[in-house]
């Protein structure tokens, strides 16, 4: 079974997380995204230091791509 791919876009500013930040995230362990997976993907794309506590699912528009 393929791991689900999501496109996420930040809806609001939250610390280092800025509204409009977007990236694709592969859910590694289940069909549900984890805050750490989101933070890791954003930090890698934007070369930032966003803490996973700032990456609650309510902070994002989430679109499942597969």
C-alpha positions in Angstrom: 0.0 0.0 0.0 1.4 3.4 -1.0 2.0 6.0 1.7 -0.4 8.9 1.5 0.8 12.2 0.0 -0.6 15.5 1.3 -0.2 19.1 0.2 -0.3 21.4 3.2 -0.5 25.2 3.3 -0.3 27.3 6.5 -3.5 29.3 7.1 -2.0 31.6 9.8 1.2 32.7 11.4 2.3 30.7 14.4 5.8 31.5 15.7 8.3 30.6 12.9 5.4 29.2 10.8 4.3 31.8 8.3 0.9 32.0 6.6 1.3 30.7 3.0 4.1 28.3 3.6 3.4 25.2 1.6 5.0 21.8 1.0 4.2 18.2 0.2 4.3 15.7 3.0 4.3 11.9 2.9 2.7 10.3 5.9 5.3 7.8 7.0 3.5 5.8 9.8 -0.2 6.0 9.1 -2.9 7.6 7.0 -2.9 10.6 9.4 -0.2 13.3 9.3 1.9 13.9 12.4 3.0 17.3 13.5 6.7 16.2 13.4 6.3 15.1 9.8 4.9 18.5 8.8 7.6 20.4 10.7 10.4 18.3 9.2 9.0 18.9 5.6 8.7 22.6 6.1 12.1 22.9 7.8 13.7 21.0 4.9 12.0 23.1 2.2 12.5 26.5 3.8 15.7 25.8 5.7 14.0 27.0 8.9 13.7 25.9 12.5 9.9 25.4 13.0 9.1 23.5 16.1 6.6 20.6 15.7 4.4 22.2 18.4 3.6 25.0 15.9 2.4 22.5 13.3 -1.0 21.4 14.6 -3.4 20.2 11.9 -5.8 23.1 12.5 -3.0 25.5 11.3 -3.1 24.1 7.8 -5.3 23.6 4.7 -4.6 19.9 3.9 -5.3 18.3 0.5 -4.7 14.6 0.1 -3.0 14.0 -3.3 -3.3 10.2 -3.5 
